């Protein structure tokens, strides 16, 4: 069995959702998601569909790939006018760079200039991922799974390593290392996950990194949401 087949089997048996089972919302599962610090095998997200619909209906259908744009957007409070200098202080950029980014955001319809040098983030844009779990699924290399999962704490609320039961004993013997780094350890067998160590819940180390993951999955999310909603709410183009 390859690692790709291992991931596929767990997906088909609904195993990744078992990590999520205590939570109230139904998760969405994505595979091989590029992030600012690696490519986790699986990302499980709690999606605020209301926020996603509002963004779609405002015509903000393109993902934001530039992390500078995301950093500036996140530094602005929704609906509250903010000066460029204030934003520059929050994000650590020089004012000229921030003004250039704000110009790009205005052109794309995410931000409006409400007075000279004063900008407001449009209310239709807000983070639509409420909770993120990153999963590394490995056949044998528990130490590599631990290392990679620990790095994913940069953008995720929880990170997990999953191994098949047949090759899990070395990982189980070193469970204290998973606990030390806050990484969850689960063993897969016969369609079920057995939790050895629970992942530590946290705020992502970087809001921008977390938001960039949301932008990577945004095209897939809009593809999933649009067929269910366009009949009642046609998507508009962003006003500029």
N, C-alpha and C positions, 0 to 999 in steps of 0.2 A: 504493500500500500504506500502511495506517495502522500506527502503532506497535503497536496491539493485534494486528493481523494478523501483524506481524513476530514478536511474542512467540509467537503461536500456531504459526506455521510452525516456529520453532526448537524448540518443545516437541514437536511432532509428529515431528520428525526426530531427537529425542533429543539435541539439541545441548547443552542445559544439563548433561546428565550427562557430557559430554566434559570440562567444567571439572573434574569430580570424578574422572575416570578413573584417576589414579594412586593413589587411596585404596582401602582394603580393603573398606569397607562400602558397601552399596547405598544411595544417597541417596533422600530424598523431596523432591518439588518442589512448592512452593506459590506462588500468584500474588497480587499486590496485597495484601501483608501489612502492616497498619497497625503502625507501631512508635512508639517515643517520639520519633523524630526523622525522620519522613517515611514514605513508602510505597514501598518498592522494587518494581520490576516483578516480580522473581522472588526467592524465598528457597529455597536448596537446603540441606537439613539432613541430618546424620547422626543418626538417631534410635536411642537406646538402647531397644529394644523391651522388654527385660526390665524396665527401670525404669518404662516406661509401663504394662506389664501389672500390676506390683505396685501402682501407684497406682490403676489401675482396679479391681483386686480388693479394695482397701481401701475402695472406695466414694467415693474422691476424684475424682468425675467432673466436677465443675464447674470451669471455669477461674477463676483468681484474677486479677481485673481491677485490683484496687487495688494500686498499686506499693508502698504502705507495708507491706502485708501481705507482699509478696514480699521487700522489704528485710529485714524482721524474720526471716522464714523462712531467708533465706540467711545471716543473721548467726548462726544457731544451727547447731552441729555436730550431725549426725544421731546421736540416741541419747545425747547428752551433756547432763545437766541444766545449765541456765544461768539465772542470776538476771536479773530485769528490768533492774536498774541496769547490769549488764554489757552487756546487749543494747543499751541506750540509748547507752552509750558507743561501741559499734561502729557504730551506724547514724547517730548524731548527732541523735537525737530526745530530747525530754525524757522522763523516766521515766513520767510520767502518760500520755503519748501511747502509749508502748510497752506499758504495761499494758492500755490500751484495745484496741490491735491484738492483743495476745496473747489477750485475752478473745474477740475475734472469731475468731481462729484456733482456739481451743479449741472454740468453738461449731460450727465447720465440720469439726472432727475432724482438723486438721493438727498440732495441738500438744496436749500434755497437761500439766496442772499436777501435778507429782509431789511438791511440798511447797509451803508457803506462800511465794509470790513466786518460786518456782523452776519452770522450765518445760523440757520436753523435746520436741524435734521428732520426730514419729512416723517410724520408719525407712522406711515405705512411700513417703514423699515424698522425692524427690531429683531433681536436674536430669536430664531425659531427652534433652536435646539435647547431643550431644558436640561437634559442629562445625557452624558456620553460614557460608554463603556468600550474599552479597547481590549481585544483578545488576541493572544498569540497562541496558535495551535502547532505543536511540534510532536513528532513521533518519538524522538529519543533525547534530543538536546535540551534538557531541562535548564541548564545554565544559560544557554542562548535565549531560551524563552523568557527566563527571568530578566536578563539584561535588557532585551527589547521591550518587554512589558513595562519595566521600570522607566524607560525613556518616554513611554507614551503618557506618563503622568503629566507631561508638559501640556497636553491638550485635553486629557480625559478626566472624568470624575472618578472612575474606577479602572483598574487594569487587571487582567487575568492571564494566567498561563494554563493551558489545557493539554494534557497528555493522555494517550490511550493506556488503559489499565495494564496491558502486557509489558509496557516499558516504563511504568510509573515509579517503581520502587526507589531508584536513586533520587528522584525529586521529593518523594515522601520523606526519605531519610534526611533531606536538607530543607524541610519545610520551614525551619526557623529563619532561613535566609529570605524566603518569600515574605514572612511576617515582618522581618526587619525593614524591607523596602516597601511594605504596604501593598504588595502584589498578591492577588488571590491565586490559589492553586486548586484546580479541579481535575478530577480523573474521569475519563469517559469510558463507559462500558455498557454495551447492549442498549444503546439509545438513551442512556441517562448519564447525568453528571453528578459525581459525588464530590462535595466540597470538602477539601482538606484544610485550607486556610481561606478565610473571608478577606476580600479586598478592602482596603481602607478607603472610605469615602472622603473626598476632598474637593475643593474648588480647583479647577485646572490651574497649573502654574502660570499659564499665559492665556489671557482672554483673546488675544489676537490669534494665537494658534488654534484655540477652540473654534473661533469664528471662521478661520480659514478652512477647517474641516467641514463646517456647515456649507461653505461656498462650493467645496468640491462635490458634495452630494446634492447640491441644489438642482442641477439639471435632471438627475434621476428622480428627485422628489417632485419636481414640476411635471415630469412625464406621468408619474403615478397619480398626482392630484388632478391634473387638468381634465381627463376624460370624465371624472365624476362631477365636475363643477361647471364646465364651460356652457352647458345648456342653460343654466340659470344665471350665470355671472360671466359674460364674455370678458376676456382679458383685454385691458386697454393698454395703449402705449403710454409710457411715462411722459408727463408734460414737462417742457423745458422752459 
